[in-house]
Amino acid sequence: MLTHRKRTAVLGATAALALALTACGGDGSGTKAAGPADTSASAEATVAAKNTGKDTAGGAAQDQGSSAGDGAKTGGGSTEAVTSSTGTSKGGAARTGGAAAGDTSDAYAYKHPCKSGDLSVRVYAREGSATQHVIEVNNTGRNSCGLSYYPRVSLGAANASDHSGDIIPLVPGGLGGAPAYPVKPKTAAIAVVDLNPGGGNGVTWVDELNVLADGDNMPNAEQLNFPLGPDVKVGTPKLGLYRTTVADAVASMKQANTKP
């Protein structure tokens, strides 16, 4: 009896095991398929997670790099803006300070002759006249300065080796008064010269007008030369005193009667 029971128990266990094995192999989507699938999925998930981590890290690195690059660009832009702003501010301050600090009084001009570096000189034909030219001396400095009563002017040939024979215009006589002609900053002293007041026949070899803005204080080396063009006739030219307008300079020129 004991032996029979043992064999029966063994047979029962064997049958149960067979049923269990049959149940496992009966469905393709069962435990057998699920086991390897889970393992593969887990592996793929692990790889994906690693790749995702790499991508995320790379993206973060790129983002950081991009941010750093943007930061560098922004920093460069800011530097340029500050530099530009500072430069403009300094330039503006210098100009404003210079204008504010300048002395524009006539008293200052009487004691301070104009320097060539603070002047710009233009010569141009007077509109409505065939023989008159305007000499315009602009004070580009920040202070008033003083000029002689009229510019030193001569008329000659540009290619001449000897200018001792250049023609000197007549000027108004009986001058006296202030020690200089004052010119305020950003203003002009204007003189007019008439090459041929009588309108008659004159010499034709003159093709250059020579101007020294201040004949009393400037050296001859600072004389400027202006071409007159062809077909110019010069006969007993006249030069007026410095004035503030062309009309006043013309009126002064008409009073010229004296050799300088």
HULIN-V803364 format. One record per pair of residues at least 12 apart in sequence whose ideal C-beta (glycine too) atoms are under 10 Angstrom apart, sorted by sequence separation. I is the first residue (numbers start at 1). J is the second residue. D is the distance in Angstrom with one decimal. If there is no record, write none. Layout:
i=I j=J d=D
i=I j=J d=D
//
This chain:
i=122 j=134 d=7.8
i=123 j=135 d=5.5
i=124 j=136 d=7.6
i=154 j=166 d=4.1
i=155 j=167 d=4.4
i=156 j=168 d=9.9
i=211 j=223 d=6.8
i=212 j=224 d=7.4
i=240 j=252 d=3.4
i=241 j=253 d=8.3
i=122 j=135 d=7.7
i=123 j=136 d=7.5
i=153 j=166 d=9.6
i=154 j=167 d=6.8
i=155 j=168 d=7.9
i=210 j=223 d=5.5
i=211 j=224 d=5.1
i=239 j=252 d=8.8
i=240 j=253 d=3.2
i=121 j=135 d=7.1
i=122 j=136 d=4.5
i=123 j=137 d=10.0
i=137 j=151 d=7.0
i=153 j=167 d=9.4
i=154 j=168 d=5.6
i=155 j=169 d=7.4
i=195 j=209 d=8.2
i=210 j=224 d=7.2
i=211 j=225 d=7.9
i=238 j=252 d=9.6
i=239 j=253 d=6.3
i=240 j=254 d=7.4
i=241 j=255 d=8.4
i=121 j=136 d=7.0
i=122 j=137 d=8.2
i=135 j=150 d=9.0
i=153 j=168 d=7.3
i=154 j=169 d=8.2
i=209 j=224 d=9.1
i=210 j=225 d=5.4
i=211 j=226 d=6.6
i=238 j=253 d=5.3
i=240 j=255 d=7.1
i=241 j=256 d=8.9
i=120 j=136 d=8.5
i=121 j=137 d=5.3
i=122 j=138 d=7.5
i=135 j=151 d=5.6
i=152 j=168 d=8.6
i=153 j=169 d=5.6
i=193 j=209 d=7.3
i=209 j=225 d=7.6
i=210 j=226 d=7.6
i=237 j=253 d=9.5
i=238 j=254 d=7.2
i=240 j=256 d=6.3
i=120 j=137 d=7.7
i=121 j=138 d=7.6
i=152 j=169 d=10.0
i=208 j=225 d=5.6
i=209 j=226 d=4.6
i=238 j=255 d=8.6
i=239 j=256 d=5.9
i=119 j=137 d=5.7
i=120 j=138 d=4.7
i=135 j=153 d=7.3
i=153 j=171 d=8.8
i=193 j=211 d=9.0
i=208 j=226 d=6.8
i=209 j=227 d=7.9
i=238 j=256 d=3.8
i=119 j=138 d=6.5
i=120 j=139 d=8.7
i=150 j=169 d=9.2
i=152 j=171 d=9.8
i=208 j=227 d=5.8
i=209 j=228 d=5.6
i=237 j=256 d=8.6
i=238 j=257 d=8.3
i=118 j=138 d=9.3
i=119 j=139 d=6.4
i=120 j=140 d=5.6
i=133 j=153 d=9.5
i=151 j=171 d=9.9
i=171 j=191 d=9.6
i=191 j=211 d=8.9
i=207 j=227 d=6.4
i=208 j=228 d=6.2
i=236 j=256 d=9.6
i=118 j=139 d=6.3
i=119 j=140 d=6.6
i=150 j=171 d=5.6
i=207 j=228 d=5.3
i=208 j=229 d=9.9
i=239 j=260 d=8.2
i=118 j=140 d=5.7
i=119 j=141 d=7.9
i=149 j=171 d=8.1
i=150 j=172 d=7.9
i=171 j=193 d=9.8
i=191 j=213 d=9.6
i=206 j=228 d=6.7
i=207 j=229 d=7.1
i=114 j=137 d=7.9
i=117 j=140 d=8.6
i=118 j=141 d=3.3
i=149 j=172 d=8.4
i=207 j=230 d=7.1
i=209 j=232 d=9.3
i=117 j=141 d=8.0
i=118 j=142 d=8.4
i=169 j=193 d=5.7
i=170 j=194 d=9.7
i=189 j=213 d=8.1
i=207 j=231 d=9.5
i=208 j=232 d=9.4
i=114 j=139 d=6.7
i=118 j=143 d=8.1
i=150 j=175 d=8.8
i=169 j=194 d=8.0
i=189 j=214 d=9.7
i=207 j=232 d=6.3
i=209 j=234 d=9.7
i=115 j=141 d=7.5
i=119 j=145 d=8.2
i=149 j=175 d=5.6
i=169 j=195 d=8.4
i=204 j=230 d=9.0
i=206 j=232 d=5.7
i=114 j=141 d=7.8
i=118 j=145 d=6.4
i=149 j=176 d=9.5
i=170 j=197 d=9.1
i=204 j=231 d=7.4
i=205 j=232 d=9.2
i=206 j=233 d=8.2
i=207 j=234 d=9.7
i=119 j=147 d=8.6
i=123 j=151 d=9.9
i=149 j=177 d=8.7
i=167 j=195 d=9.0
i=169 j=197 d=9.6
i=204 j=232 d=7.0
i=206 j=234 d=4.5
i=209 j=237 d=9.6
i=214 j=242 d=10.0
i=112 j=141 d=9.6
i=114 j=143 d=9.6
i=149 j=178 d=8.9
i=203 j=232 d=9.0
i=204 j=233 d=5.9
i=205 j=234 d=8.6
i=206 j=235 d=10.0
i=213 j=242 d=9.5
i=109 j=139 d=9.2
i=114 j=144 d=9.1
i=115 j=145 d=7.2
i=121 j=151 d=8.4
i=123 j=153 d=9.7
i=183 j=213 d=9.7
i=202 j=232 d=8.4
i=203 j=233 d=7.1
i=204 j=234 d=8.0
i=112 j=143 d=6.7
i=114 j=145 d=3.7
i=149 j=180 d=8.0
i=150 j=181 d=8.1
i=202 j=233 d=3.8
i=203 j=234 d=5.3
i=206 j=237 d=9.1
i=112 j=144 d=7.5
i=113 j=145 d=6.4
i=114 j=146 d=6.4
i=146 j=178 d=8.5
i=148 j=180 d=7.0
i=149 j=181 d=5.7
i=201 j=233 d=6.7
i=202 j=234 d=4.7
i=203 j=235 d=7.1
i=111 j=144 d=9.9
i=112 j=145 d=5.3
i=113 j=146 d=5.2
i=114 j=147 d=5.4
i=146 j=179 d=7.0
i=147 j=180 d=6.2
i=148 j=181 d=6.9
i=181 j=214 d=9.0
i=195 j=228 d=7.7
i=200 j=233 d=8.3
i=202 j=235 d=3.1
i=109 j=143 d=8.0
i=110 j=144 d=9.0
i=111 j=145 d=9.6
i=112 j=146 d=6.3
i=113 j=147 d=7.5
i=114 j=148 d=9.4
i=146 j=180 d=2.9
i=147 j=181 d=4.7
i=180 j=214 d=8.5
i=199 j=233 d=8.8
i=201 j=235 d=6.8
i=202 j=236 d=8.0
i=104 j=139 d=9.9
i=108 j=143 d=6.2
i=109 j=144 d=3.9
i=110 j=145 d=9.6
i=111 j=146 d=7.6
i=113 j=148 d=8.6
i=145 j=180 d=8.3
i=146 j=181 d=6.6
i=147 j=182 d=8.0
i=167 j=202 d=9.4
i=200 j=235 d=5.8
i=202 j=237 d=8.8
i=108 j=144 d=5.2
i=109 j=145 d=5.4
i=110 j=146 d=5.6
i=144 j=180 d=10.0
i=145 j=181 d=9.8
i=146 j=182 d=5.7
i=147 j=183 d=6.0
i=167 j=203 d=7.5
i=180 j=216 d=7.9
i=196 j=232 d=8.5
i=199 j=235 d=8.3
i=200 j=236 d=9.0
i=107 j=144 d=8.7
i=108 j=145 d=8.1
i=109 j=146 d=4.3
i=145 j=182 d=7.6
i=146 j=183 d=7.4
i=179 j=216 d=9.6
i=180 j=217 d=8.6
i=195 j=232 d=6.6
i=196 j=233 d=5.3
i=198 j=235 d=6.0
i=104 j=142 d=8.8
i=105 j=143 d=9.1
i=106 j=144 d=6.7
i=108 j=146 d=8.7
i=109 j=147 d=8.6
i=144 j=182 d=5.6
i=145 j=183 d=5.9
i=151 j=189 d=8.4
i=153 j=191 d=8.0
i=155 j=193 d=8.4
i=167 j=205 d=9.9
i=195 j=233 d=7.3
i=196 j=234 d=6.0
i=197 j=235 d=7.8
i=198 j=236 d=6.5
i=102 j=141 d=7.6
i=103 j=142 d=8.5
i=104 j=143 d=7.1
i=105 j=144 d=6.1
i=144 j=183 d=6.5
i=145 j=184 d=8.8
i=150 j=189 d=9.3
i=167 j=206 d=6.6
i=195 j=234 d=4.9
i=196 j=235 d=4.6
i=197 j=236 d=6.5
i=102 j=142 d=3.6
i=103 j=143 d=4.9
i=104 j=144 d=5.0
i=106 j=146 d=8.6
i=143 j=183 d=9.9
i=144 j=184 d=5.0
i=145 j=185 d=8.6
i=151 j=191 d=5.5
i=153 j=193 d=5.7
i=155 j=195 d=6.9
i=165 j=205 d=9.6
i=166 j=206 d=8.3
i=169 j=209 d=9.9
i=194 j=234 d=9.9
i=195 j=235 d=7.7
i=196 j=236 d=7.6
i=197 j=237 d=7.3
i=198 j=238 d=9.9
i=101 j=142 d=6.9
i=102 j=143 d=4.7
i=103 j=144 d=6.3
i=143 j=184 d=8.9
i=144 j=185 d=6.6
i=148 j=189 d=9.9
i=150 j=191 d=5.6
i=194 j=235 d=9.9
i=195 j=236 d=9.4
i=196 j=237 d=7.0
i=197 j=238 d=5.3
i=100 j=142 d=9.1
i=101 j=143 d=8.8
i=102 j=144 d=7.8
i=103 j=145 d=9.8
i=141 j=183 d=9.2
i=143 j=185 d=6.5
i=147 j=189 d=5.6
i=149 j=191 d=9.4
i=151 j=193 d=8.7
i=166 j=208 d=8.8
i=194 j=236 d=9.2
i=195 j=237 d=5.1
i=196 j=238 d=9.5
i=98 j=141 d=9.1
i=99 j=142 d=6.2
i=139 j=182 d=9.5
i=141 j=184 d=10.0
i=142 j=185 d=5.6
i=144 j=187 d=8.9
i=146 j=189 d=10.0
i=150 j=193 d=9.4
i=194 j=237 d=6.1
i=195 j=238 d=8.9
i=98 j=142 d=4.5
i=137 j=181 d=9.6
i=139 j=183 d=4.4
i=141 j=185 d=6.0
i=142 j=186 d=9.1
i=145 j=189 d=9.9
i=147 j=191 d=9.6
i=166 j=210 d=7.1
i=193 j=237 d=6.1
i=194 j=238 d=4.9
i=97 j=142 d=9.3
i=98 j=143 d=9.4
i=138 j=183 d=8.3
i=139 j=184 d=6.6
i=140 j=185 d=7.8
i=141 j=186 d=9.1
i=160 j=205 d=8.6
i=163 j=208 d=9.4
i=193 j=238 d=7.0
i=194 j=239 d=7.9
i=215 j=260 d=8.0
i=137 j=183 d=7.1
i=139 j=185 d=5.5
i=140 j=186 d=7.6
i=157 j=203 d=9.9
i=160 j=206 d=10.0
i=192 j=238 d=8.8
i=193 j=239 d=4.6
i=194 j=240 d=8.6
i=95 j=142 d=9.0
i=138 j=185 d=9.7
i=139 j=186 d=6.8
i=160 j=207 d=9.8
i=163 j=210 d=7.9
i=192 j=239 d=7.6
i=193 j=240 d=7.6
i=138 j=186 d=7.8
i=139 j=187 d=6.0
i=155 j=203 d=8.9
i=157 j=205 d=5.4
i=158 j=206 d=9.4
i=159 j=207 d=8.5
i=160 j=208 d=8.7
i=191 j=239 d=6.4
i=192 j=240 d=5.2
i=138 j=187 d=7.4
i=139 j=188 d=7.3
i=156 j=205 d=8.4
i=157 j=206 d=6.6
i=158 j=207 d=5.6
i=159 j=208 d=8.9
i=191 j=240 d=5.6
i=192 j=241 d=9.6
i=137 j=187 d=9.8
i=138 j=188 d=4.7
i=139 j=189 d=7.7
i=155 j=205 d=9.8
i=156 j=206 d=6.3
i=157 j=207 d=6.0
i=158 j=208 d=4.3
i=190 j=240 d=9.0
i=191 j=241 d=6.8
i=137 j=188 d=6.2
i=138 j=189 d=8.1
i=155 j=206 d=4.7
i=156 j=207 d=8.2
i=157 j=208 d=6.6
i=190 j=241 d=9.8
i=191 j=242 d=5.3
i=192 j=243 d=8.4
i=136 j=188 d=5.1
i=137 j=189 d=4.6
i=138 j=190 d=9.7
i=154 j=206 d=9.7
i=155 j=207 d=9.0
i=156 j=208 d=5.7
i=158 j=210 d=9.5
i=189 j=241 d=9.4
i=190 j=242 d=6.7
i=191 j=243 d=7.3
i=135 j=188 d=9.8
i=136 j=189 d=7.8
i=137 j=190 d=7.6
i=155 j=208 d=7.2
i=156 j=209 d=8.7
i=189 j=242 d=4.1
i=190 j=243 d=5.6
i=134 j=188 d=9.9
i=135 j=189 d=8.6
i=136 j=190 d=5.5
i=137 j=191 d=7.8
i=154 j=208 d=8.8
i=155 j=209 d=6.0
i=156 j=210 d=6.6
i=188 j=242 d=9.2
i=189 j=243 d=7.6
i=190 j=244 d=6.7
i=192 j=246 d=6.6
i=135 j=190 d=7.1
i=136 j=191 d=8.3
i=154 j=209 d=8.0
i=155 j=210 d=7.4
i=188 j=243 d=9.9
i=189 j=244 d=7.7
i=190 j=245 d=6.6
i=191 j=246 d=9.6
i=192 j=247 d=9.3
i=134 j=190 d=6.4
i=135 j=191 d=4.6
i=136 j=192 d=9.9
i=153 j=209 d=6.8
i=154 j=210 d=4.6
i=188 j=244 d=7.8
i=190 j=246 d=5.8
i=192 j=248 d=9.2
i=193 j=249 d=9.3
i=194 j=250 d=8.4
i=197 j=253 d=8.3
i=134 j=191 d=7.8
i=135 j=192 d=7.2
i=153 j=210 d=6.8
i=154 j=211 d=8.5
i=187 j=244 d=7.5
i=188 j=245 d=9.5
i=190 j=247 d=9.5
i=192 j=249 d=4.2
i=197 j=254 d=8.0
i=133 j=191 d=9.5
i=134 j=192 d=5.7
i=135 j=193 d=6.5
i=152 j=210 d=8.2
i=153 j=211 d=5.8
i=154 j=212 d=8.7
i=190 j=248 d=7.8
i=191 j=249 d=5.4
i=192 j=250 d=5.0
i=133 j=192 d=7.1
i=134 j=193 d=8.3
i=151 j=210 d=9.7
i=152 j=211 d=7.4
i=153 j=212 d=7.9
i=183 j=242 d=8.0
i=190 j=249 d=4.7
i=191 j=250 d=9.9
i=192 j=251 d=9.0
i=194 j=253 d=5.8
i=197 j=256 d=8.5
i=132 j=192 d=5.7
i=133 j=193 d=5.4
i=151 j=211 d=5.3
i=152 j=212 d=4.1
i=163 j=223 d=9.9
i=181 j=241 d=7.5
i=182 j=242 d=9.6
i=184 j=244 d=9.9
i=189 j=249 d=9.1
i=190 j=250 d=9.5
i=192 j=252 d=7.6
i=193 j=253 d=6.9
i=194 j=254 d=8.2
i=132 j=193 d=7.0
i=133 j=194 d=8.1
i=151 j=212 d=6.3
i=152 j=213 d=8.2
i=181 j=242 d=4.5
i=183 j=244 d=9.4
i=191 j=252 d=7.8
i=192 j=253 d=4.7
i=131 j=193 d=9.1
i=132 j=194 d=4.8
i=133 j=195 d=7.0
i=151 j=213 d=5.5
i=152 j=214 d=7.9
i=153 j=215 d=8.7
i=180 j=242 d=9.8
i=181 j=243 d=8.9
i=190 j=252 d=9.7
i=191 j=253 d=7.7
i=192 j=254 d=9.2
i=194 j=256 d=8.3
i=129 j=192 d=8.9
i=131 j=194 d=5.4
i=132 j=195 d=7.5
i=151 j=214 d=7.5
i=152 j=215 d=3.2
i=181 j=244 d=10.0
i=193 j=256 d=9.1
i=119 j=183 d=8.5
i=131 j=195 d=4.9
i=132 j=196 d=9.3
i=148 j=212 d=8.8
i=150 j=214 d=9.7
i=151 j=215 d=6.7
i=152 j=216 d=8.6
i=192 j=256 d=9.9
i=118 j=183 d=9.4
i=129 j=194 d=7.7
i=130 j=195 d=9.1
i=131 j=196 d=4.6
i=132 j=197 d=8.7
i=148 j=213 d=8.2
i=149 j=214 d=9.8
i=150 j=215 d=7.7
i=169 j=234 d=9.3
i=113 j=179 d=9.8
i=114 j=180 d=8.7
i=122 j=188 d=8.7
i=126 j=192 d=6.4
i=129 j=195 d=9.8
i=130 j=196 d=8.4
i=131 j=197 d=7.0
i=147 j=213 d=6.3
i=148 j=214 d=4.9
i=149 j=215 d=9.0
i=152 j=218 d=8.3
i=170 j=236 d=7.1
i=172 j=238 d=9.0
i=175 j=241 d=7.7
i=113 j=180 d=6.9
i=114 j=181 d=9.4
i=118 j=185 d=8.7
i=121 j=188 d=9.7
i=126 j=193 d=9.4
i=131 j=198 d=9.3
i=147 j=214 d=4.9
i=148 j=215 d=5.0
i=149 j=216 d=8.4
i=151 j=218 d=9.8
i=158 j=225 d=6.9
i=167 j=234 d=5.9
i=169 j=236 d=8.4
i=170 j=237 d=7.2
i=171 j=238 d=7.8
i=172 j=239 d=8.6
i=110 j=178 d=6.5
i=111 j=179 d=8.3
i=112 j=180 d=8.9
i=114 j=182 d=9.6
i=120 j=188 d=9.0
i=121 j=189 d=9.9
i=122 j=190 d=9.9
i=123 j=191 d=10.0
i=126 j=194 d=8.8
i=131 j=199 d=7.0
i=146 j=214 d=8.0
i=147 j=215 d=9.1
i=148 j=216 d=4.0
i=152 j=220 d=8.7
i=158 j=226 d=9.8
i=167 j=235 d=9.1
i=169 j=237 d=3.9
i=170 j=238 d=5.0
i=171 j=239 d=5.2
i=172 j=240 d=6.8
i=109 j=178 d=9.1
i=110 j=179 d=4.9
i=111 j=180 d=8.7
i=114 j=183 d=6.5
i=119 j=188 d=9.7
i=130 j=199 d=8.2
i=145 j=214 d=9.0
i=147 j=216 d=8.2
i=148 j=217 d=7.1
i=154 j=223 d=8.4
i=156 j=225 d=9.1
i=158 j=227 d=6.7
i=167 j=236 d=8.8
i=168 j=237 d=8.2
i=169 j=238 d=5.5
i=170 j=239 d=6.9
i=171 j=240 d=7.6
i=172 j=241 d=5.8
i=109 j=179 d=9.2
i=110 j=180 d=5.4
i=112 j=182 d=9.7
i=119 j=189 d=9.1
i=123 j=193 d=8.8
i=146 j=216 d=9.0
i=147 j=217 d=8.4
i=148 j=218 d=8.6
i=153 j=223 d=9.8
i=158 j=228 d=9.1
i=167 j=237 d=6.4
i=169 j=239 d=3.9
i=170 j=240 d=9.9
i=171 j=241 d=7.5
i=109 j=180 d=6.3
i=110 j=181 d=9.7
i=131 j=202 d=9.2
i=146 j=217 d=8.2
i=147 j=218 d=9.3
i=152 j=223 d=7.6
i=154 j=225 d=9.8
i=168 j=239 d=8.7
i=169 j=240 d=9.2
i=106 j=178 d=7.6
i=109 j=181 d=8.2
i=110 j=182 d=6.7
i=145 j=217 d=10.0
i=151 j=223 d=9.8
i=109 j=182 d=3.5
i=151 j=224 d=9.6
i=155 j=228 d=7.9
i=106 j=180 d=8.9
i=108 j=182 d=8.3
i=109 j=183 d=6.7
i=135 j=209 d=8.2
i=137 j=211 d=8.5
i=106 j=181 d=9.7
i=107 j=182 d=8.7
i=109 j=184 d=7.7
i=114 j=189 d=8.8
i=138 j=213 d=9.9
i=106 j=182 d=4.3
i=108 j=184 d=9.8
i=133 j=209 d=6.5
i=135 j=211 d=5.8
i=137 j=213 d=4.9
i=105 j=182 d=8.3
i=106 j=183 d=9.7
i=137 j=214 d=8.7
i=155 j=232 d=8.7
i=104 j=182 d=9.3
i=106 j=184 d=8.4
i=133 j=211 d=9.8
i=135 j=213 d=8.4
i=156 j=234 d=9.6
i=105 j=184 d=8.8
i=155 j=234 d=5.4
i=104 j=184 d=5.0
i=172 j=252 d=6.1
i=103 j=184 d=9.9
i=104 j=185 d=6.1
i=171 j=252 d=9.1
i=172 j=253 d=8.2
i=174 j=255 d=9.4
i=102 j=184 d=9.2
i=103 j=185 d=9.2
i=104 j=186 d=9.4
i=155 j=237 d=6.3
i=171 j=253 d=8.9
i=172 j=254 d=9.1
i=173 j=255 d=8.4
i=102 j=185 d=5.7
i=104 j=187 d=9.3
i=154 j=237 d=9.7
i=170 j=253 d=9.3
i=172 j=255 d=4.5
i=173 j=256 d=8.3
i=174 j=257 d=9.3
i=175 j=258 d=8.8
i=102 j=186 d=9.8
i=153 j=237 d=8.1
i=169 j=253 d=8.7
i=171 j=255 d=9.0
i=172 j=256 d=5.3
i=173 j=257 d=5.8
i=174 j=258 d=7.9
i=170 j=255 d=9.6
i=171 j=256 d=5.2
i=172 j=257 d=7.0
i=173 j=258 d=3.4
i=99 j=185 d=7.5
i=123 j=209 d=6.0
i=153 j=239 d=5.3
i=170 j=256 d=4.2
i=171 j=257 d=8.3
i=172 j=258 d=6.8
i=173 j=259 d=9.0
i=98 j=185 d=9.2
i=99 j=186 d=8.7
i=123 j=210 d=10.0
i=152 j=239 d=9.3
i=169 j=256 d=6.8
i=170 j=257 d=6.0
i=171 j=258 d=5.8
i=173 j=260 d=9.5
i=123 j=211 d=6.5
i=151 j=239 d=7.6
i=170 j=258 d=6.1
i=171 j=259 d=7.8
i=172 j=260 d=9.9
i=122 j=211 d=9.7
i=135 j=224 d=9.8
i=150 j=239 d=6.0
i=170 j=259 d=6.2
i=171 j=260 d=5.0
i=121 j=211 d=6.1
i=150 j=240 d=6.9
i=151 j=241 d=9.7
i=169 j=259 d=9.0
i=170 j=260 d=7.8
i=121 j=212 d=9.4
i=135 j=226 d=8.7
i=149 j=240 d=9.9
i=150 j=241 d=5.0
i=151 j=242 d=7.5
i=168 j=259 d=6.9
i=169 j=260 d=7.9
i=121 j=213 d=5.8
i=149 j=241 d=5.3
i=150 j=242 d=5.9
i=168 j=260 d=6.3
i=120 j=213 d=9.7
i=133 j=226 d=8.2
i=148 j=241 d=9.6
i=149 j=242 d=6.5
i=150 j=243 d=9.7
i=119 j=213 d=5.7
i=148 j=242 d=8.1
i=119 j=214 d=8.6
i=133 j=228 d=7.8
i=147 j=242 d=6.1
i=116 j=212 d=9.4
i=116 j=213 d=7.2
i=115 j=213 d=9.9
i=116 j=214 d=8.6
i=114 j=213 d=6.8
i=115 j=214 d=9.1
i=119 j=218 d=9.5
i=150 j=249 d=9.6
i=114 j=214 d=5.8
i=113 j=214 d=6.1
i=123 j=224 d=8.2
i=131 j=232 d=8.8
i=115 j=217 d=9.1
i=116 j=218 d=6.4
i=122 j=224 d=9.9
i=123 j=225 d=9.7
i=124 j=226 d=8.9
i=130 j=232 d=10.0
i=131 j=233 d=8.0
i=150 j=252 d=8.4
i=113 j=216 d=7.5
i=114 j=217 d=7.8
i=115 j=218 d=8.4
i=116 j=219 d=9.3
i=119 j=222 d=9.4
i=121 j=224 d=5.6
i=123 j=226 d=4.2
i=125 j=228 d=9.1
i=130 j=233 d=9.5
i=131 j=234 d=8.8
i=149 j=252 d=9.7
i=150 j=253 d=9.5
i=113 j=217 d=4.1
i=114 j=218 d=8.2
i=122 j=226 d=8.7
i=123 j=227 d=9.3
i=125 j=229 d=9.0
i=131 j=235 d=9.1
i=133 j=237 d=9.7
i=135 j=239 d=8.4
i=113 j=218 d=7.9
i=116 j=221 d=9.5
i=117 j=222 d=9.8
i=119 j=224 d=9.8
i=121 j=226 d=8.5
i=123 j=228 d=8.9
i=132 j=237 d=9.8
i=135 j=240 d=9.5
i=137 j=242 d=7.5
i=116 j=222 d=4.8
i=131 j=237 d=8.6
i=132 j=238 d=9.3
i=133 j=239 d=9.9
i=150 j=256 d=9.1
i=115 j=222 d=9.3
i=116 j=223 d=10.0
i=131 j=238 d=9.9
i=135 j=242 d=8.8
i=153 j=260 d=8.8
i=116 j=224 d=9.0
i=132 j=240 d=9.9
i=152 j=260 d=7.6
i=136 j=246 d=8.8
i=150 j=260 d=8.0
i=149 j=260 d=9.9
i=134 j=246 d=5.9
i=136 j=249 d=9.5
i=132 j=246 d=9.3
i=135 j=249 d=8.4
i=134 j=249 d=7.3
i=134 j=250 d=9.1
i=132 j=249 d=9.5
i=132 j=250 d=7.1
i=127 j=246 d=8.9
i=126 j=246 d=6.7
i=129 j=250 d=8.5
i=132 j=253 d=7.6
i=126 j=249 d=9.2
i=126 j=250 d=7.6
//
